[in-house]
Amino acid sequence: MQRTNRKPATDHGLAQDLNTLLQRRRTLLWLASAAGAAPLLGCGGSSSTASSSSSSSGASTVGSSGSAGSTTCSVIPEETAGPYPGDGSNSNSAGIANALMLGGVVRSDIRSSFAGASGVASGVPLTVTLTLVNTNASCADLSGYAVYLWHCDGAGRYSMYSLGVTAENYLRGVQATDSNGQASFTTIFPGCYSGRMPHMHFEIYRSVATATGGTNKIKTSQLSFPAATCQQVYTTSGYTASVANLAAMSFAADNVFSDGTSLQMASITGSNTDGYAAALTVGIAAQM
């Protein structure tokens, strides 16, 4: 396993990535046919938020930020958790890496390490709000679920795995969704490492009580950010390497987002001075 300050270009082996993309495209083709051939996802390479397709009846559609009264929504694509999940599914230099079993992992501010570790990730402040909705129940809000969010720091390093931060566990945390189906995290804007567009990983669990290991997850996906916002953030100190890495990448070349970002592109507001707020509506086919 690579443990350097720069993550390898892909999260998994090429064969698995291609298989994941093929499975997603087959699913999208089936869904498009069922919806009258209306496209569910935009083309790769787009840096703006796009909404999912509307039904022929004129019902509103949940896009990246969601909307009140929406009755049509799409399941967010399943994605790789990558080599740095910290959910007990793999190991780091110290053995099995499972932040979910550590006391204090359920928290809203994930910028600092916890459970005896003391590091703090620095960077442009960012609040991330994920809204879970049920695609099997007219996009009803899903309360009482749990979201495990993790991402790299401003230098592109993943706590628990990357060289220099293996003893840290910052930028990892779990939140339960509230009565509106929302879970919010206070964090920093992630850096851009070689071979990937800036992104965050998350797993969905049925409850906080079951969020103890990756074997219990019911969904794994990733969220992306508008390229223009990333460029703006990377003009600040602490993101030096991200400037060149972002310039060398595009959504079309990204091994996860190349088949579209419309269901994974966060809507975002804010500034480098005041910080940013990102929002994404996450559709899952929950069993009622």
C-alpha positions in Angstrom: 0.0 0.0 0.0 1.3 3.4 -1.0 1.8 5.7 2.0 3.2 8.9 0.6 2.1 12.5 0.7 0.6 12.1 -2.7 -2.1 9.5 -3.3 -1.7 7.1 -6.3 -3.6 8.1 -9.4 -6.4 5.5 -8.8 -8.2 4.3 -5.8 -8.3 0.7 -6.8 -6.8 -1.5 -9.5 -7.6 -0.7 -13.1 -9.7 -3.9 -13.5 -11.9 -3.1 -10.6 -12.3 0.5 -11.7 -13.4 -0.5 -15.2 -15.8 -3.1 -13.8 -17.3 -0.4 -11.5 -17.7 2.0 -14.4 -19.3 -0.7 -16.6 -21.7 -1.7 -13.9 -22.7 2.0 -13.4 -23.2 2.6 -17.1 -25.4 -0.5 -17.4 -27.5 0.7 -14.5 -27.7 4.2 -16.0 -28.8 2.8 -19.4 -31.5 0.8 -17.7 -32.7 3.8 -15.7 -32.7 6.0 -18.8 -34.8 3.5 -20.7 -37.3 3.2 -17.8 -37.6 7.0 -17.6 -38.3 7.5 -21.3 -34.6 7.8 -22.3 -34.2 11.0 -20.4 -30.5 11.3 -19.3 -29.8 10.9 -15.6 -26.3 12.1 -15.7 -24.4 14.9 -17.5 -21.3 14.3 -19.5 -18.0 13.9 -17.6 -15.9 17.1 -17.4 -18.7 19.4 -16.3 -17.8 21.6 -13.4 -21.3 22.9 -12.6 -24.1 21.4 -10.7 -26.7 19.6 -12.8 -30.1 18.2 -11.8 -31.4 14.8 -12.3 -34.1 14.2 -14.9 -37.7 15.2 -14.4 -40.6 12.8 -14.8 -43.0 13.1 -17.7 -45.7 14.1 -15.2 -43.9 17.3 -14.4 -42.9 16.3 -10.8 -40.0 18.2 -9.5 -36.6 16.5 -9.2 -34.1 16.5 -6.5 -30.8 17.8 -7.7 -27.5 18.4 -5.9 -29.0 20.6 -3.2 -32.5 19.2 -3.1 -35.8 21.1 -3.1 -38.9 21.2 -0.9 -41.7 19.1 -2.1 -39.7 17.1 -4.5 -41.2 13.8 -5.5 -38.7 12.4 -8.0 -35.1 11.6 -7.2 -32.4 9.2 -8.3 -30.1 6.8 -6.4 -26.6 8.2 -6.1 -24.0 6.0 -7.9 -22.1 3.4 -5.9 -18.4 4.2 -5.8 -15.2 2.7 -4.5 -14.3 3.6 -0.9 -10.6 3.7 -2.1 -7.6 2.4 -0.2 -8.0 4.8 2.8 -11.5 4.2 4.3 -10.5 3.6 7.9 -13.7 1.5 8.3 -12.1 -1.8 9.3 -12.0 -3.1 5.7 -8.2 -2.9 5.3 -5.0 -2.3 7.2 -2.4 0.5 7.7 1.1 0.3 9.1 -0.3 -0.5 12.6 -2.8 -3.2 11.6 -6.5 -3.0 10.9 -7.5 0.6 10.4 -11.0 1.3 11.9 -11.7 4.8 13.0 -15.4 3.8 13.5 -14.5 1.8 16.6 -12.8 4.8 18.3 -14.5 6.8 21.0 -15.4 10.3 19.8 -15.8 9.4 16.1 -19.5 10.6 16.3 -19.0 14.4 15.9 -19.8 17.3 13.7 -16.4 19.1 13.6 -13.9 16.7 12.1 -10.9 19.0 11.7 -9.0 17.6 14.7 -7.8 14.1 15.5 -9.5 12.3 18.4 -9.1 9.3 20.7 -5.7 10.3 21.9 -4.4 11.8 18.7 -3.8 15.5 18.6 -3.2 16.7 15.0 -5.5 19.3 13.5 -6.0 19.7 9.7 -5.6 23.3 8.5 -7.2 24.7 5.4 -10.1 26.9 4.1 -13.2 26.2 6.3 -16.0 24.2 4.8 -19.3 23.0 6.1 -20.7 20.0 4.3 -24.4 19.1 4.6 -25.7 15.8 3.1 -29.5 15.3 2.9 -30.6 11.7 2.7 -33.8 10.9 0.8 -35.6 7.7 0.0 -36.0 7.0 -3.8 -38.5 4.3 -2.8 -40.8 6.7 -1.0 -41.2 9.9 -3.1 -37.9 11.3 -1.9 -39.0 11.3 1.8 -36.3 12.5 4.2 -34.4 9.7 5.9 -33.9 10.5 9.6 -31.9 8.4 12.0 -29.4 7.1 9.5 -25.7 7.6 9.9 -23.1 9.2 7.5 -19.4 8.4 7.8 -17.5 11.2 5.9 -13.7 11.2 5.2 -11.4 13.0 2.9 -7.8 14.1 2.4 -6.2 17.2 3.9 -4.9 20.3 2.1 -1.7 18.5 1.1 -3.6 15.5 -0.3 -2.8 13.2 2.6 -5.3 10.7 4.3 -5.0 10.4 8.0 -4.2 6.9 9.3 -2.5 6.0 6.1 -0.3 8.6 4.4 3.3 9.3 5.3 3.5 11.8 8.1 -0.1 11.4 9.3 -0.4 7.7 10.1 -0.8 8.5 13.8 -3.6 11.0 13.1 -7.3 10.4 12.4 -8.5 13.9 11.5 -11.0 14.6 8.7 -13.1 11.5 9.7 -16.4 11.5 11.5 -19.9 10.2 11.8 -23.1 12.1 12.1 -26.7 10.9 12.5 -29.3 12.4 10.1 -31.8 14.7 11.8 -35.6 15.0 11.3 -34.9 16.6 7.9 -32.6 13.8 6.8 -29.6 16.0 7.1 -26.1 15.4 8.5 -23.6 18.3 8.7 -19.9 18.3 9.1 -17.4 21.2 9.8 -14.2 20.5 8.0 -11.7 22.0 5.5 -11.7 22.1 1.7 -9.8 19.0 0.5 -6.7 19.3 -1.5 -6.2 17.9 -5.0 -3.7 15.1 -5.4 -2.3 13.7 -8.6 -4.8 11.7 -10.7 -8.1 12.7 -9.1 -10.4 15.7 -9.0 -11.0 17.0 -5.5 -13.6 14.9 -3.7 -14.9 13.4 -0.5 -15.9 9.9 0.4 -18.9 8.8 2.5 -20.6 5.7 3.6 -24.3 5.4 4.7 -25.3 3.2 7.6 -28.8 2.4 8.9 -28.0 4.0 12.3 -25.1 5.2 14.4 -25.3 2.0 16.3 -24.5 0.0 13.1 -21.7 2.4 12.0 -18.9 0.3 13.4 -17.4 -1.2 10.3 -17.6 -1.2 6.5 -19.4 -4.6 6.5 -22.5 -2.9 7.8 -22.7 0.0 5.3 -25.7 0.2 2.9 -24.1 2.7 0.4 -20.7 4.0 -0.5 -20.2 7.1 -2.8 -18.2 10.2 -3.4 -19.1 13.9 -3.8 -17.3 16.4 -6.1 -16.8 20.1 -6.2 -17.1 22.7 -9.0 -13.7 23.2 -10.6 -14.0 27.0 -10.5 -14.4 26.9 -6.7 -11.4 24.5 -6.4 -9.3 26.9 -8.4 -10.3 29.8 -6.1 -9.6 27.9 -2.9 -6.2 26.7 -4.1 -4.9 30.3 -4.3 -4.7 30.3 -0.5 -1.7 29.0 1.4 -1.5 25.4 2.2 -2.7 24.2 -1.1 0.5 24.7 -3.2 0.6 21.2 -4.8 -3.1 21.3 -5.5 -2.7 24.0 -8.1 -0.6 22.0 -10.5 -2.5 18.7 -9.7 -5.9 20.3 -10.5 -4.5 21.9 -13.7 -3.5 18.5 -14.9 -6.9 16.9 -14.3 -10.5 17.1 -15.5 -13.7 15.3 -14.7 -13.5 13.6 -18.1 -10.2 12.0 -17.0 -11.2 11.2 -13.5 -11.6 7.4 -13.0 -14.7 7.9 -10.8 -16.4 11.0 -12.2 -15.8 10.5 -15.9 -19.3 9.1 -16.5 -21.0 12.1 -15.0 -21.3 14.2 -11.8 -24.9 15.4 -11.8 -25.8 13.3 -8.8 -22.6 13.9 -7.0 -21.7 17.5 -7.6 -22.2 19.6 -4.5 -23.8 23.0 -4.7 -21.5 25.5 -3.0 -21.5 29.0 -1.7 -19.0 31.2 0.2 -15.5 32.7 -0.2 -11.9 32.1 0.8 -12.3 34.7 3.5 -15.6 33.5 5.0 -15.3 29.9 4.3 -17.7 27.7 2.2 -20.9 25.7 2.6 -21.5 22.7 0.4 -24.7 20.7 0.1 -25.7 17.5 -1.7 -28.9 15.5 -1.7 -28.1 11.7 -1.6 -30.8 9.4 -2.9 -30.8 5.8 -1.6 -33.3 3.0 -2.1 -34.2 2.5 1.5 -36.4 -0.3 2.7 -39.3 1.0 4.7 
